[in-house]
Amino acid sequence: MTLVELMVALAVTALVLAAVTGVFSSQHRNYVRDRSEKEVMQDAIDVLRVLQRDLMEAGWAADPNMAFLIRDGGASSPDEIFLNDVDLIDPLIHADRLVEASPCPGCLKVSSITGTKVELEDPWQPSSYAQEVMDINGDNETDFSSDNGTDFFIISDATGLDNKTASVDNVTDTTLTLASSLKGTLVTPAIYYCVDSGTACHPSGAKETFVLRRSDRRSKGALLPIAENVVDLQVAYQDDDGHWYGEAGCSDEGVGANLCERSPFEPRRIRLIRLSVVLRSPTKDKNLAGSCRPAVENRAAGTAPEECGYRYTVHTVLIHPRNTTKDK
């Protein structure tokens, strides 16, 4: 073999190796992308199951009007969900509470409210039911407040949008010190869902953004991530008069058609909930430069550079609350 022939052979071999390497790299990228997207899809399914279960069971062992609260985020932010802790009363462990005369075994009765101070009346004499609710770990210590800079939420039977939930700053015996004012005659621990976009739902010191977070009494107020790559949480709901709230084109609050929030907010009047979660691929794709966060319900589509270039998927479920009753 001459030197020229050897050089030609080496050149051909190099071209073949480069082509094979390119095909392998492309296939590997596709594999990683598909695997990531499948993982995101599975996360979405798991998240929807948790949210669907909590919203479907909302109102369990509580007054129907303290079952949940949906706060509309408008055209620029995700929605927020508060609901009573559906795991507070276990029918196997707390059967005695369920057969008591009280219609609300998962509630704490309010004796009085002065500003941000709530005095509780123990509804379970002679045992301190209030202390049992606040003693999560069973160590006779109050675990209702948090030491990590976040807040633990409660929800009441009030029907106002702005005075139905509040975070607890401190607990002394049966006195709750809240971060904001509250109204109502009954309160109960609440579960809170929000999407972390680096603002209100972003805990101090957290590194992750665009995750769905959940807070409840067991997390002691910590906003724990339960799914990554979540960019939006949207809720629309229908009342027993057939009016939808939170849909595209809505505005203001009140009772009627084309409104964003129902006021007064009465969960017992809500018959159907449409829950949507928007997820995006973990990494950008140069072939999707024009793919931006889609508009869902009354939230406008994303247009900022950091919202474009990803593969987005929207997952929606319809939920019929089981434990709310009609009471006009």
Phi, psi and omega in degrees: 000130180281167179297322180296315179298321179297317180295320177297317180298317179296320180296316179297317179299317179298319179296318179296315179298319179297319179294317179297316179298319178298316179296316179299314180298318179296316179295321180294317178298318178297320179297313180298317179297313181296319179296317180298318181292326176293322178295319177297318179299318179294321176301318181298317180297316180296317180298314180298324179296317180295311180297318180297317180297313182296316180290325179294323183268357181305137184098354178297126178061022179222166174296136183305328182281359174246019182294312181199166173219130178248118179259123182282133180269001179074201185280349188239359185219158174293161173279166177235149181234128170243139175208156181295148182293102186288348179262005183296317181250109178268121184298336179279322183272325187246040181300326181296326180290326183288337181262001176292165181290338183296132178282358185223073183295341179263015184251157170246125181284139179267126176276315179198157176229125177232104184064243179256014177257124179244121176264126181264145174253122183293116181275000185235077178277143003270356181282152182270092180295324179301317180293323178297319180296321185274347178264086186290321187270358179071026182252018181060023176243143179286123181247014188287330181262172187237147178253007186252019175084000176251176188239149176260134186260149168235160178230144184244178178270009176294159182249005177277146180290332187256359182226026183261335178230155177200156177263147183266123178270327185201152178229127174230110185054246180251023177254123177257130173256120187256161177278343179209169183288157183217152173233163178130169179249348179223145174225158177205152177303146185238151170263141183232130176241136176205160177256126182280109175246020178090010181238245188296329183265012183257108182294152178299127179088353180289144180262331186274143168233170183056053174229153173273129182242153181224136177234138174209185184293331180285333177278356180055038176093346180294134178275091187276134177288134178239350176198136179266167177060030174262123184249349180201146174227117183233139182228128169240148183215155183242133178269179186285357172264002178088006180276135176262144179235141177088007180279168177303137179087001182284164175202150174065190180223163182147207178236121181148194184274154173062031177254153181274328180223142176274126178221117010289149180268109183236099180305331181293345179264356183265125186255333185215137179238132175250112186251127181234134176239131180251125178242158177229160179296151183297331182230161178284157176232121183299340178277357182242034183302329181268004180269107182245166181305128184283156172286134178224130185051234185262011176267130181290157179293153178281144179229350182290151181305323181287353178258001183242157179096007179247162172268120183252145174226142179245127181241127186231139175227151174258136186231131174254109178300136185269330194250022173250148183232150181287131179205087184280000000 
